[in-house]
Amino acid sequence: MTDTDRIVTDDAPRNDNPYSQGVRAGDTLYVSGHGPVDPETCAEVDGDVQAQTDRVLDNLAAVVEEAGGDGLDDVVKVTVYLTDLDDYDRVNDAYGERFPGDPPARVCVEVSRLPGDVRIELDAVAYLG
């Protein structure tokens, strides 16, 4: 079994649910799903799905940085969960601005509902080697 480290940062939303913000296993970091929640207020951010996508990416980057990585530059895989695939193009616009070079592998799925009734959630895998 690989040694693992639980990653915790105040720069991403925390809650009392039974999961870690991220788990590092060797050079690989698994970042839990995050919604568009401001870590300071624990409230969903206002704005359209593009603004919400930016907040989610900030949350993911904070966990990667806390684990010793370079934020989104170390992300190799993302899963996008949307409650409405009509938001797909607007999410891609915001996402593309944050991954302008070689973007990570990605999956996007429509789901019926997300915790807190948010419109978007992302999880990620990062390589920290």
C-alpha positions in Angstrom: 0.0 0.0 0.0 1.3 3.4 -0.9 1.7 6.0 1.8 -0.9 8.8 1.5 -1.2 12.3 2.8 -4.4 14.1 3.3 -4.3 17.7 1.9 -6.2 20.4 3.8 -6.2 24.1 3.0 -8.2 27.1 4.1 -7.9 28.5 0.5 -10.5 26.0 -0.7 -13.9 25.2 0.8 -13.9 23.0 3.8 -16.8 21.1 5.3 -17.7 18.5 7.8 -18.4 15.8 5.3 -16.3 12.6 5.5 -13.8 13.2 2.7 -10.5 15.0 2.2 -10.0 18.1 0.0 -7.3 16.1 -1.7 -5.2 13.0 -1.1 -1.6 12.7 -2.3 -0.4 9.2 -3.1 3.3 9.4 -4.1 3.5 11.9 -7.0 -0.2 11.7 -7.7 -2.8 14.1 -6.2 -6.5 13.3 -6.2 -8.5 16.4 -5.7 -12.1 15.9 -4.5 -15.0 17.5 -6.2 -15.5 21.2 -5.6 -18.3 23.4 -6.4 -18.4 27.2 -6.9 -18.1 28.0 -3.2 -16.1 30.8 -1.8 -13.7 29.4 0.9 -14.0 32.5 3.1 -17.8 32.7 3.2 -18.7 29.1 2.4 -21.4 30.5 0.1 -22.0 29.8 -3.5 -20.5 32.6 -5.7 -22.9 34.8 -7.5 -22.7 35.1 -11.3 -23.1 33.0 -14.4 -21.6 29.6 -15.0 -18.4 31.1 -16.3 -17.8 33.0 -13.0 -18.7 29.8 -11.1 -16.2 27.8 -13.2 -13.5 30.3 -12.4 -14.2 29.9 -8.7 -14.2 26.1 -8.9 -10.8 26.2 -10.7 -9.4 28.5 -8.0 -10.5 25.9 -5.4 -8.8 23.1 -7.3 -5.6 25.1 -7.8 -5.5 25.9 -4.1 -5.5 22.2 -3.2 -2.8 21.4 -5.7 -0.7 24.3 -4.4 -1.2 23.1 -0.8 0.1 19.7 -1.8 3.3 21.4 -3.2 2.3 21.7 -6.8 2.1 24.5 -9.3 -1.7 24.9 -9.3 -3.5 24.1 -12.5 -0.2 23.6 -14.4 0.1 20.2 -12.6 -3.5 19.0 -13.4 -3.5 16.0 -15.8 -7.2 15.0 -15.6 -10.5 16.8 -14.8 -14.0 15.6 -14.6 -16.7 18.3 -15.1 -20.2 17.7 -13.7 -22.9 20.0 -15.1 -26.6 20.0 -14.2 -27.3 21.4 -17.6 -25.3 20.6 -20.7 -26.6 23.9 -22.2 -23.8 25.5 -20.0 -21.1 23.4 -21.9 -19.9 26.2 -24.2 -19.7 28.8 -21.4 -17.9 26.4 -19.2 -15.4 25.7 -22.1 -14.8 29.4 -22.5 -13.8 29.9 -18.8 -12.0 26.6 -18.7 -10.0 27.4 -21.9 -8.8 30.6 -20.4 -7.3 28.8 -17.4 -5.7 26.0 -19.5 -4.4 28.0 -22.5 -1.6 25.7 -23.5 -1.8 21.9 -23.3 -5.0 21.2 -21.4 -5.5 18.1 -19.2 -7.5 15.1 -20.2 -11.2 15.7 -19.4 -14.6 14.2 -19.1 -17.8 16.2 -19.0 -21.1 14.6 -17.8 -24.6 16.0 -17.1 -25.9 15.0 -13.7 -29.4 15.5 -12.3 -28.3 17.3 -9.2 -25.2 18.4 -7.3 -24.7 19.0 -3.5 -25.9 22.5 -2.6 -27.9 22.6 -5.9 -24.9 24.2 -7.6 -24.6 24.1 -11.4 -21.1 22.8 -11.7 -18.6 20.7 -9.9 -15.1 19.6 -10.9 -12.7 17.1 -9.5 -9.1 16.6 -10.7 -6.0 14.5 -10.7 -2.6 16.2 -10.6 0.9 14.9 -11.2 3.4 16.4 -8.7 6.6 14.6 -9.8 
